[in-house]
Amino acid sequence: METINSIPSDILKLQKKLCEYEVDSRNYKKYKKILTKHIKQHAMKRRVNSNIRTIETIQELEKSTDLF
């Protein structure tokens, strides 16, 4: 089980690109929308992985209690 709390490179690239544009410009809005989608997707992956680890831990505990 490895825990990675770093920000993915694609999100960092989008943030850097977003800084290049003026606020409320057409490209700024476009990149902001793309960045929002990537952040939501990243958060969802982290939640799913966390839930999987929790389920695995519970299963391991159940196996260990069955031995006694």
MODELLER restraints for C-alpha pairs under 7 A, 6 or more apart:
rsr = mdl.restraints
at = mdl.atoms
rsr.add(forms.Gaussian(group=physical.xy_distance, feature=features.Distance(at['CA:11:A'], at['CA:35:A']), mean=6.50, stdev=0.5))
rsr.add(forms.Gaussian(group=physical.xy_distance, feature=features.Distance(at['CA:11:A'], at['CA:38:A']), mean=6.60, stdev=0.5))
rsr.add(forms.Gaussian(group=physical.xy_distance, feature=features.Distance(at['CA:14:A'], at['CA:31:A']), mean=6.86, stdev=0.5))
rsr.add(forms.Gaussian(group=physical.xy_distance, feature=features.Distance(at['CA:14:A'], at['CA:35:A']), mean=6.09, stdev=0.5))
rsr.add(forms.Gaussian(group=physical.xy_distance, feature=features.Distance(at['CA:18:A'], at['CA:28:A']), mean=5.96, stdev=0.5))
rsr.add(forms.Gaussian(group=physical.xy_distance, feature=features.Distance(at['CA:18:A'], at['CA:31:A']), mean=6.04, stdev=0.5))
rsr.add(forms.Gaussian(group=physical.xy_distance, feature=features.Distance(at['CA:18:A'], at['CA:32:A']), mean=6.89, stdev=0.5))
rsr.add(forms.Gaussian(group=physical.xy_distance, feature=features.Distance(at['CA:21:A'], at['CA:27:A']), mean=6.79, stdev=0.5))
rsr.add(forms.Gaussian(group=physical.xy_distance, feature=features.Distance(at['CA:21:A'], at['CA:28:A']), mean=5.52, stdev=0.5))
rsr.add(forms.Gaussian(group=physical.xy_distance, feature=features.Distance(at['CA:22:A'], at['CA:28:A']), mean=6.49, stdev=0.5))
